[in-house]
């Protein structure tokens, strides 16, 4: 017996199990009472689910009714001649404003639509291009011998959809519109309508409206959803119509606020309880969407009688039970807590002392149980912590010294972008002294992407250069990942590239200046050679003409090469502006081909320009587009010995594709990816490495950069021995561009 008692005293587990075993028996006794609460909750939950189903059914019925109206509209608007009744087609009657013929064409549709359960048509209206109704048929409110009544002509010109329909306008959902409308102030009838334009060929000749009275619509939704009643509110909470015969109050401001804050009203219905003739109903509120636009609030309702009865029967027993259980648990918990927390308080005191920085503190708990063992382990852990802390301090000091000595800027931030550490080089780049604080977030560092004068060549151009005050830096961000793969932050390295960029810009400016200076004497040489060839300085013999013509040709080739170098220098320096405007393709293509006609003819080649009819304008820079075409046609001429060159342009909707095809020797597959890089030329197997026809490999590189500047892309397809085709695209000037996803900045990436 004493051994069992000693084991009980030495195990905290036993201290807890025995009291709570008694508590478990008590809970089992009162468990039957809690069942009533569960049943009541289940009833309410099922009631909510049932009302949610009713709400979704009513909403689906509204959508189906809208689709049925649209389907009926399609049948009416496309109705053709009916020889049996002598009725013309609806489109022809509207175009001719033939009211009698239109009546004969529409009357059968109205009678069928009135009886069709999917449509249940109440009103059918046809209006002409002047906005006035030609036919207006409506089913009477009461049962009368007449199947319909015919309304006098109405002027619909001021209604919001009339101009859109007559002008053939459409939006993301098409050219058919729907909503709620009151056609005449003389009556209070509100209609749920759908309207469609009627076209004869490509022209809109009028419109057709099918409508259903809102009271009939509500009864339809009520029957299909099996709701006790359905009410429509406007977006301000006022009642538009209801199947309840009694007058309902508008929605409260609090209810409207909660409705506006509900992000998913269909799947997470908003409920409220209203009393109608001393009977409680639970309403669910969802947007009443017609054609994707909210025109009000749809509120189906169910009676709450059986839920309230079950709740009243179980409420007070449950309340008493909860209070008793809470009292018992608190009493037992206090007794147990006092026996456990005394040694824990001592252990906590020692832990707080250690955490405050006093590593000499130790726990004095000596109990022969788990808390005593925990106290001993805590003291051992503290001893180990002292040793480990000394080691960490030494390593941290060494790493901090290494980071401070790095000449590149180092910034360490947490996973939310808050700066934790920055070295001396970072402070130098930011212009801060040792006492000033670093920016709190990485995004606060004024890094601006360097756009103009970026060093590099073609696709190798630097993409990670930024300006930071008076410095130009290369910035790179990498995540800090621990051994277990957990990301704890980011490290950003700022490399000072100011001197390198300055050297590159000086090189670019030097090349541009030299090229401009060389072009002037070459122009003089070429001009004088032309004058000599024309005999303006005296008659030349045949040998002299050969020499002068060679001078002129080489001067012309050199002028073209220098012009390419100037363009490349302008692209690298960022001084070449691209002004995009609508351009007809034919003009730049013809202006680019004209100076090359003689050279193409001298080689015995043909040049064909094949532009698709009704080709739309493209969004381009005229001069740069002309230069692209000149480079591609001249490139085809240089590398084609026989056959011809064909220029084609085709419309692809949002872009236009231009193809330059030649019958030359083609390009090897391993060269097709490199051909648009600078200083990459053909293999020279047919032209000769020193041939005057060969350039220095800048023409296609210029084409690639100019095309990409104008929002297009360029590529080549070639089979050796069968010629090459260079393709590039330009945006359609009249196409509506889709929104581009904004690029994440370097700071935001962290």
C-alpha positions in Angstrom: 0.0 0.0 0.0 2.8 2.4 0.9 4.5 1.6 -2.5 1.4 2.5 -4.4 1.1 5.7 -2.4 4.8 6.6 -3.1 4.2 6.0 -6.8 1.2 8.2 -6.8 3.1 11.0 -5.1 6.0 10.7 -7.6 3.9 10.9 -10.7 2.2 14.1 -11.7 0.1 12.0 -14.1 -1.7 10.4 -11.2 -2.3 13.8 -9.6 -4.3 14.7 -12.7 -6.0 11.4 -13.7 -7.8 10.7 -10.4 -9.6 14.1 -10.1 -10.5 14.2 -13.7 -11.8 10.6 -13.6 -14.4 11.8 -11.2 -15.1 14.7 -13.5 -15.6 12.4 -16.4 -18.3 10.5 -14.5 -20.1 13.8 -13.9 -19.8 14.7 -17.6 -21.3 11.3 -18.5 -24.3 12.0 -16.3 -25.0 15.4 -17.8 -24.2 14.2 -21.4 -27.8 13.3 -22.1 -28.8 16.9 -21.4 -26.2 18.2 -24.0 -27.9 16.0 -26.6 -30.8 18.4 -26.7 -28.4 21.3 -27.4 -26.8 19.3 -30.2 -30.3 18.5 -31.6 -31.3 22.1 -31.5 -28.0 23.2 -33.2 -28.5 20.5 -35.8 -32.1 21.7 -36.5 -30.9 25.3 -37.0 -28.0 24.2 -39.2 -30.3 22.1 -41.3 -32.7 25.0 -41.5 -29.9 27.3 -42.6 -28.8 24.7 -45.2 -32.3 24.3 -46.4 -32.7 28.1 -46.8 -29.3 28.3 -48.6 -30.5 25.6 -51.0 -33.8 27.5 -51.6 -31.7 30.7 -52.2 -29.4 29.0 -54.7 -32.4 27.4 -56.4 -34.1 30.8 -56.7 -30.9 32.4 -58.0 -30.5 29.6 -60.5 -34.1 29.9 -61.6 -33.5 33.6 -62.3 -30.4 32.8 -64.4 -32.4 30.1 -66.3 -35.2 32.6 -66.9 -32.7 35.0 -68.4 -31.2 32.3 -70.6 -34.7 31.3 -71.7 -35.5 34.9 -72.7 -32.2 35.1 -74.7 -33.1 31.8 -76.5 -36.5 33.2 -77.3 -35.0 36.4 -78.5 -32.8 34.5 -80.9 -35.8 32.7 -82.3 -37.7 36.0 -82.8 -34.8 38.1 -84.2 -33.9 35.5 -86.8 -37.5 34.7 -87.8 -37.8 34.5 -91.6 -40.6 35.0 -94.1 -43.8 33.0 -93.4 -45.6 32.4 -96.7 -48.6 30.8 -95.0 -49.5 34.0 -93.1 -47.9 36.5 -95.6 -45.6 37.8 -92.8 -42.2 39.1 -93.8 -39.1 38.4 -91.8 -38.7 40.4 -88.6 -35.5 42.1 -89.9 -37.1 43.1 -93.2 -40.2 44.4 -91.5 -38.1 46.5 -89.1 -35.9 47.8 -91.8 -39.0 48.9 -93.8 -40.8 50.1 -90.7 -43.7 47.9 -91.8 -45.8 47.8 -88.6 -48.5 45.6 -90.1 -46.0 43.0 -91.4 -44.1 43.1 -88.2 -47.3 42.5 -86.2 -48.1 39.5 -88.4 -44.5 38.2 -87.9 -44.5 38.7 -84.1 -48.0 37.7 -83.0 -47.4 33.9 -83.3 -44.2 34.3 -81.3 -46.0 36.3 -78.6 -48.8 33.7 -78.3 -46.3 30.8 -78.1 -44.1 32.7 -75.6 -47.1 33.5 -73.4 -47.9 29.8 -73.1 -44.3 28.4 -73.0 -43.5 27.5 -69.4 -39.8 28.3 -69.8 -40.5 31.9 -71.1 -44.0 32.9 -69.7 -43.9 36.0 -71.8 -45.9 39.0 -70.6 -44.8 41.7 -73.1 -43.2 41.7 -76.5 -41.9 45.0 -78.0 -40.3 45.8 -81.4 -38.8 49.3 -82.0 -37.3 50.8 -85.0 -34.1 52.8 -85.7 -35.7 56.0 -84.5 -36.3 54.4 -81.0 -40.1 54.3 -81.3 -42.1 51.1 -80.9 -43.7 49.6 -83.9 -45.4 46.6 -82.1 -46.1 46.5 -78.4 -48.1 43.4 -77.2 -48.9 42.6 -73.6 -50.8 39.8 -71.8 -53.6 41.2 -69.7 -53.3 41.2 -65.9 -56.6 39.3 -65.4 -58.2 36.4 -67.2 -60.1 37.9 -70.1 -61.1 36.6 -73.5 -58.5 38.7 -75.1 -55.1 36.9 -75.4 -53.3 40.2 -75.5 -53.6 44.0 -75.6 -51.7 46.3 -78.0 -50.2 49.4 -76.6 -49.8 52.6 -78.5 -46.3 53.6 -79.8 -43.8 54.6 -77.1 -40.6 56.6 -77.5 -37.7 54.4 -76.1 -35.0 56.8 -77.2 -34.2 57.9 -73.6 -33.8 54.4 -72.2 -30.2 53.5 -71.4 -30.0 50.5 -73.7 -31.6 51.9 -76.8 -28.6 53.7 -78.3 -26.4 50.8 -77.5 -28.7 48.4 -79.3 -29.3 50.6 -82.3 -25.5 51.4 -82.7 -24.6 47.7 -82.5 -22.5 48.2 -79.4 -21.4 45.2 -77.3 -19.4 44.6 -74.1 -17.7 41.6 -72.6 -21.1 39.8 -72.4 -22.2 40.5 -76.0 -24.7 42.8 -77.7 -27.8 41.6 -75.8 -28.9 43.5 -72.6 -31.2 42.7 -69.7 -32.4 44.3 -66.5 -35.5 45.7 -64.7 -37.5 48.5 -66.3 -40.7 50.5 -66.0 -41.8 51.3 -69.5 -44.4 53.9 -68.6 -44.9 56.2 -65.6 -48.6 55.9 -66.1 -48.5 52.3 -64.7 -46.5 50.9 -61.8 -45.7 47.7 -63.6 -42.0 46.7 -63.3 -40.7 44.3 -65.8 -37.8 41.9 -66.1 -36.7 42.3 -69.7 -34.1 41.2 -72.2 -33.4 43.1 -75.4 -31.5 42.2 -78.6 -30.6 44.1 -81.8 -32.1 42.9 -85.1 -29.7 42.9 -88.0 -30.3 42.8 -91.7 -26.9 41.9 -93.1 -24.3 44.0 -91.2 -26.8 46.8 -90.3 -28.8 47.1 -87.1 -32.4 47.9 -88.2 -34.1 47.9 -84.7 -34.5 45.9 -81.6 -36.8 43.3 -79.9 -37.7 43.4 -76.2 -39.2 40.4 -74.3 -40.4 41.2 -70.8 -42.0 39.5 -67.8 -43.8 41.4 -65.0 -41.8 41.3 -61.8 -44.7 40.0 -59.7 -45.0 37.0 -62.1 -41.3 36.6 -61.9 -41.3 36.4 -58.1 -44.2 33.9 -58.1 -42.2 31.8 -60.6 -39.1 31.9 -58.5 -41.1 31.1 -55.4 -42.7 28.1 -57.0 -39.4 26.7 -58.4 -37.5 27.2 -55.1 -40.4 26.2 -52.8 -39.8 29.3 -50.6 -42.4 30.6 -48.3 -42.0 34.0 -49.9 -39.5 36.0 -52.0 -38.8 39.7 -51.9 -36.7 42.0 -54.1 -34.9 45.0 -52.6 -33.1 47.7 -54.5 -29.4 48.2 -53.7 -30.4 50.8 -51.1 -32.5 48.3 -49.2 -35.9 49.6 -50.2 -38.6 47.0 -51.2 -39.2 46.7 -54.9 -41.7 43.9 -54.9 -42.6 40.9 -52.7 -44.9 37.8 -52.7 -45.9 38.7 -49.2 -49.1 40.6 -49.2 -48.1 42.7 -46.2 -46.0 45.8 -46.4 -42.4 45.0 -45.5 -39.9 47.4 -43.9 -36.7 48.4 -45.8 -33.4 46.6 -44.9 -31.7 48.1 -41.9 -28.4 50.0 -42.3 -26.6 47.3 -40.3 -27.9 44.5 -42.6 -26.9 46.5 -45.7 -23.4 47.0 -44.3 -23.0 43.3 -43.6 -24.4 42.4 -47.0 -21.8 44.7 -48.7 -19.0 43.1 -46.6 -20.0 39.5 -47.6 -17.4 38.4 -50.1 -19.2 35.2 -51.2 -22.9 35.8 -50.9 -24.0 32.8 -52.9 -22.1 30.2 -50.8 -22.2 32.1 -47.5 -25.7 33.4 -47.3 -26.5 36.4 -45.1 -29.5 35.6 -42.8 -31.9 37.8 -40.8 -35.2 37.2 -39.0 -38.3 39.2 -39.7 -41.8 39.1 -38.1 -44.7 39.2 -40.5 -48.2 39.0 -39.0 -46.8 37.6 -35.7 -45.0 34.9 -37.5 -41.2 34.7 -37.8 -39.5 34.2 -41.1 -35.8 33.8 -41.8 -34.6 35.7 -44.9 -31.5 35.0 -46.9 -30.0 37.8 -48.9 -28.0 37.4 -52.2 -27.3 39.8 -55.0 -29.9 39.8 -57.8 -27.7 39.7 -60.8 -29.0 40.1 -64.3 -26.5 39.8 -67.1 -23.6 39.8 -64.6 -24.7 43.1 -63.0 -26.3 43.5 -59.6 -29.7 45.3 -60.0 -30.9 44.6 -56.5 -31.1 42.1 -53.6 -33.0 38.8 -53.8 -34.4 37.6 -50.5 -36.1 34.2 -50.2 -37.7 33.4 -46.8 -38.8 30.3 -44.8 -40.8 30.0 -41.6 -38.9 29.5 -38.4 -41.6 27.9 -36.3 -40.2 24.4 -35.8 -36.7 25.7 -35.1 -38.0 28.1 -32.4 -40.1 25.5 -30.7 -37.2 23.1 -30.3 -34.9 25.9 -29.1 -37.4 27.0 -26.4 -37.7 23.5 -25.0 -33.9 23.0 -24.5 -32.5 26.5 -23.8 -32.8 26.8 -20.0 -31.8 23.2 -19.2 -28.7 23.7 -21.2 -27.9 27.0 -19.5 -28.1 25.5 -16.1 -26.0 22.5 -17.1 -23.3 24.7 -18.5 -23.0 26.8 -15.3 -22.8 23.7 -13.2 -20.1 22.1 -15.3 -18.1 25.3 -15.4 -18.2 25.6 -11.6 -17.1 22.0 -11.1 -14.2 22.3 -13.6 -13.0 25.6 -12.1 -13.1 24.2 -8.6 -11.2 21.0 -9.5 -8.8 22.9 -11.7 -7.9 25.3 -9.0 -7.0 22.5 -6.6 -4.9 20.7 -9.1 -3.2 23.9 -10.3 -2.0 24.8 -6.8 -0.2 21.5 -6.3 1.5 21.8 -9.7 2.3 25.5 -10.0 4.3 25.9 -6.8 7.4 24.1 -8.1 6.7 25.5 -11.5 6.8 29.0 -10.2 10.3 28.4 -8.8 11.4 26.9 -12.1 9.9 29.9 -14.0 11.7 32.3 -11.7 15.0 30.7 -12.6 14.1 30.7 -16.3 13.2 34.4 -16.3 16.5 35.3 -14.6 18.5 33.4 -17.2 16.5 34.9 -20.0 17.2 38.4 -18.7 21.0 37.8 -19.1 22.0 36.3 -15.7 23.4 33.0 -16.8 24.5 32.2 -13.2 20.9 31.6 -12.0 19.9 28.0 -11.2 16.6 26.2 -10.2 16.2 25.1 -6.6 13.4 22.6 -7.1 14.4 19.2 -5.6 11.0 17.3 -5.9 11.1 13.5 -6.7 8.9 13.8 -9.8 8.9 15.1 -13.4 9.2 18.7 -12.3 12.3 17.8 -10.2 13.8 16.0 -13.2 12.9 19.0 -15.4 14.6 21.4 -12.9 17.8 19.3 -13.1 17.7 19.2 -16.9 17.2 23.0 -16.8 20.3 23.5 -14.8 22.3 21.3 -17.1 20.9 23.1 -20.1 22.0 26.4 -18.6 25.5 25.2 -18.2 25.6 24.1 -21.8 24.1 27.3 -22.9 26.9 29.3 -21.2 29.5 27.3 -23.1 27.5 27.6 -26.4 26.9 31.3 -26.0 30.7 32.0 -25.7 31.3 30.0 -28.9 28.5 31.8 -30.8 29.8 35.2 -29.7 33.2 34.4 -30.9 31.9 33.1 -34.3 29.5 36.0 -34.6 32.3 38.5 -34.0 34.4 36.8 -36.7 31.5 36.7 -39.2 30.6 40.4 -38.5 34.2 41.4 -39.2 34.2 39.4 -42.5 31.0 41.1 -43.6 32.2 44.5 -42.7 35.4 44.0 -44.7 33.6 43.0 -47.9 33.9 45.8 -50.5 30.5 45.1 -51.9 27.3 46.3 -50.1 25.7 43.5 -48.1 22.1 43.9 -46.8 20.4 41.2 -44.8 16.6 41.3 -44.3 13.9 39.1 -42.9 11.3 37.3 -45.0 9.0 40.4 -44.7 11.7 42.7 -46.2 12.8 44.5 -43.0 16.5 45.3 -42.9 18.4 43.4 -40.2 22.1 44.1 -41.1 24.1 46.3 -43.5 27.9 46.5 -43.8 30.2 49.6 -44.1 30.1 49.4 -48.0 26.3 49.7 -47.9 26.5 52.8 -45.8 29.0 54.3 -48.2 26.7 53.6 -51.2 23.8 55.1 -49.3 25.8 58.1 -48.1 25.3 57.3 -44.4 27.8 57.6 -41.6 28.3 55.0 -38.8 25.8 56.6 -36.5 22.9 57.0 -39.0 20.3 54.3 -39.2 19.8 52.1 -42.3 16.4 52.2 -44.1 13.9 50.1 -42.3 12.8 48.0 -45.3 14.7 46.9 -48.4 12.0 48.6 -50.6 12.9 51.9 -49.0 16.4 51.8 -50.6 16.1 54.2 -53.6 17.1 51.7 -56.3 16.0 52.7 -59.8 16.5 50.4 -62.8 19.1 51.6 -65.2 17.4 51.9 -68.6 19.6 54.2 -70.8 23.3 53.4 -71.4 23.2 49.8 -70.2 26.5 48.1 -71.0 26.7 44.8 -72.8 25.8 43.4 -76.2 22.5 42.2 -77.6 21.0 39.5 -75.4 24.0 39.7 -73.1 23.0 43.2 -72.0 23.0 43.6 -68.2 19.5 43.4 -66.7 20.3 44.0 -63.0 21.9 47.4 -63.0 20.3 50.2 -60.8 21.1 53.8 -59.9 21.6 54.4 -56.2 22.3 58.1 -55.7 25.4 59.0 -57.6 26.4 55.3 -57.9 25.5 52.6 -60.4 25.2 49.2 -58.8 24.5 45.6 -59.7 21.9 44.3 -57.3 21.1 40.7 -56.7 18.8 39.1 -54.1 19.0 35.5 -52.9 17.0 33.7 -50.2 18.7 32.7 -46.9 17.8 29.0 -46.6 18.7 26.9 -43.6 19.9 23.3 -43.7 16.3 22.0 -43.3 15.1 24.0 -46.3 13.4 26.7 -44.2 13.7 30.3 -45.6 14.6 32.8 -43.0 15.1 35.9 -45.0 17.0 37.4 -47.9 20.5 38.7 -48.6 21.0 41.5 -51.1 24.4 42.2 -52.7 25.1 45.7 -54.1 28.2 45.7 -56.4 29.5 49.2 -57.3 29.6 49.2 -61.1 29.9 53.0 -61.5 33.4 52.9 -63.0 32.6 50.0 -65.3 29.5 51.7 -66.7 31.4 55.0 -67.2 34.0 53.1 -69.2 31.4 51.4 -71.3 29.6 54.7 -71.9 32.9 56.3 -72.9 33.5 53.5 -75.3 30.0 53.8 -76.8 30.4 57.6 -77.2 33.8 57.2 -78.7 32.5 54.7 -81.3 29.5 56.9 -82.1 31.7 60.0 -82.5 34.3 58.3 -84.7 31.5 56.8 -86.8 30.0 60.2 -87.3 33.4 61.7 -88.2 34.1 58.9 -90.7 30.7 59.2 -92.4 31.5 62.8 -93.5 34.6 62.0 -95.6 33.0 58.9 -97.0 30.0 61.0 -98.2 32.5 63.3 -100.0 34.3 60.3 -101.5 31.1 58.7 -102.7 29.8 61.9 -104.1 33.0 62.7 -106.0 33.1 59.2 -107.3 29.5 59.6 -108.6 30.5 62.9 -110.3 33.6 61.2 -111.9 31.4 58.3 -113.1 29.0 60.8 -114.8 32.0 62.5 -116.6 31.5 65.9 -114.9 35.3 66.1 -114.4 36.2 64.8 -117.8 35.8 61.6 -119.8 37.1 58.5 -118.2 38.5 55.5 -120.1 37.3 52.0 -119.3 40.0 51.2 -116.8 39.4 54.5 -115.0 35.7 53.8 -114.8 36.4 50.4 -113.2 38.6 52.0 -110.6 36.2 54.8 -109.8 33.2 52.5 -109.7 35.1 50.3 -107.2 35.8 53.3 -105.1 32.1 54.3 -105.2 30.9 50.8 -104.3 33.3 50.4 -101.4 32.5 53.9 -100.1 28.8 53.1 -100.3 29.3 49.8 -98.4 31.5 51.5 -95.8 28.8 54.2 -95.4 26.2 51.5 -94.7 28.5 49.8 -92.2 29.2 53.0 -90.4 25.5 53.8 -90.4 24.9 50.4 -88.6 27.6 51.2 -86.1 25.9 54.6 -85.4 22.6 52.9 -84.8 24.1 50.4 -82.5 25.9 53.2 -80.6 22.5 55.0 -80.3 20.8 51.9 -79.0 23.5 51.3 -76.4 23.6 54.9 -75.3 19.8 55.0 -75.0 19.7 58.1 -77.3 17.7 56.5 -80.1 14.0 57.3 -79.5 11.2 55.1 -80.8 8.0 57.1 -81.6 5.1 54.6 -82.2 2.2 55.7 -84.4 -0.2 54.0 -86.8 1.7 53.3 -90.0 0.6 51.7 -93.4 3.1 48.9 -94.1 3.2 49.5 -97.9 5.0 52.9 -97.7 8.1 51.9 -95.5 8.4 48.7 -97.5 8.5 50.5 -100.8 10.8 53.2 -99.6 13.2 50.5 -98.2 13.1 48.4 -101.4 13.5 51.4 -103.9 17.2 52.1 -103.4 18.0 48.4 -103.6 16.2 47.8 -106.9 19.2 48.4 -109.1 21.5 46.3 -107.0 19.0 43.4 -107.0 18.5 43.7 -110.8 22.3 43.8 -111.3 22.6 40.4 -109.7 19.9 39.0 -111.9 17.4 38.6 -109.1 13.7 39.5 -108.8 11.9 41.3 -106.0 8.2 40.7 -105.4 6.1 42.6 -102.8 2.9 40.7 -101.8 0.8 42.5 -99.2 -2.5 41.1 -98.1 -5.6 43.2 -99.1 -7.2 45.4 -96.5 -4.0 45.1 -94.3 -4.6 47.1 -91.1 -2.2 49.8 -89.9 0.6 48.7 -87.5 1.9 50.5 -84.4 5.5 51.3 -85.4 8.2 53.9 -85.8 8.2 54.8 -89.5 11.9 55.4 -89.9 12.9 52.4 -87.8 10.5 50.1 -89.7 11.9 51.3 -93.0 15.4 50.5 -91.7 14.3 47.0 -90.6 12.9 46.3 -94.1 16.0 47.8 -95.7 18.3 45.5 -93.6 16.3 42.4 -94.3 15.9 42.9 -98.1 19.6 43.9 -98.4 20.6 40.8 -96.3 18.5 38.6 -98.7 20.2 40.3 -101.7 23.7 39.7 -100.4 23.2 36.0 -99.7 21.2 35.1 -102.8 22.9 34.2 -106.1 19.9 33.3 -108.2 16.1 33.3 -108.0 14.4 36.1 -106.2 13.3 37.8 -103.0 9.6 37.9 -101.9 8.2 40.3 -99.2 4.8 39.3 -97.7 2.6 40.7 -95.0 -0.5 39.0 -93.5 -3.0 40.0 -90.9 -3.2 37.8 -87.8 -5.8 39.8 -85.8 -3.9 41.5 -83.0 -0.7 41.6 -84.9 0.6 41.7 -88.5 3.4 39.3 -89.7 5.9 40.4 -92.3 8.0 37.7 -94.1 11.1 38.2 -96.2 11.9 35.1 -98.2 14.9 34.5 -100.4 16.2 31.6 -102.6 19.7 31.7 -101.3 21.9 29.0 -99.8 20.1 29.1 -96.5 21.4 29.1 -92.9 22.8 26.1 -91.1 20.6 25.0 -88.1 23.4 25.7 -85.5 23.7 29.3 -86.8 20.0 30.1 -86.7 20.0 30.9 -83.0 23.1 33.0 -83.3 22.3 34.9 -86.5 20.7 37.8 -84.6 23.7 38.4 -82.3 26.2 41.2 -83.1 29.2 40.4 -85.4 27.8 37.0 -86.4 27.9 36.5 -90.2 27.4 33.7 -92.7 30.1 31.0 -93.1 31.4 32.5 -96.3 31.3 29.3 -98.3 29.6 31.0 -101.3 30.5 34.7 -100.9 34.1 34.6 -99.9 35.3 36.0 -96.6 36.6 39.2 -98.2 33.6 39.7 -100.5 32.2 43.2 -100.7 28.7 41.8 -100.3 29.4 40.7 -96.7 28.8 43.1 -93.8 30.2 43.0 -90.3 27.3 41.2 -88.7 25.3 44.1 -87.3 22.2 44.3 -89.6 20.2 41.5 -88.1 21.2 42.5 -84.6 19.8 46.0 -85.3 16.6 44.4 -86.7 16.1 42.4 -83.6 16.5 45.3 -81.2 14.3 47.7 -83.4 11.5 45.1 -83.7 11.5 44.3 -80.0 11.5 48.1 -79.2 8.2 48.2 -81.2 6.6 45.4 -79.3 7.2 42.6 -81.8 9.5 39.6 -82.2 11.7 38.3 -85.1 12.9 34.8 -86.0 14.2 32.9 -89.0 13.3 29.6 -90.7 15.8 28.2 -93.1 16.8 25.0 -94.8 20.4 24.8 -96.2 20.2 24.9 -100.0 16.5 26.0 -100.1 16.7 29.6 -99.0 15.7 31.5 -95.8 12.6 33.3 -94.5 12.9 36.0 -91.9 9.6 36.7 -90.0 8.8 39.5 -87.7 5.6 40.8 -86.1 4.2 44.2 -85.4 1.1 45.1 -83.2 -2.1 46.0 -84.9 -2.6 49.7 -84.4 -6.4 49.3 -83.8 -6.3 46.3 -81.6 -7.1 46.8 -77.9 -4.1 45.5 -75.9 -4.7 43.3 -72.9 -3.3 44.5 -69.5 0.2 43.4 -68.9 1.2 42.1 -65.5 3.4 44.6 -63.8 6.9 43.4 -63.1 7.8 43.0 -59.5 10.5 45.3 -58.4 13.7 44.1 -56.8 12.7 45.4 -53.4 9.2 43.9 -53.6 10.7 40.6 -54.5 12.1 40.4 -51.0 
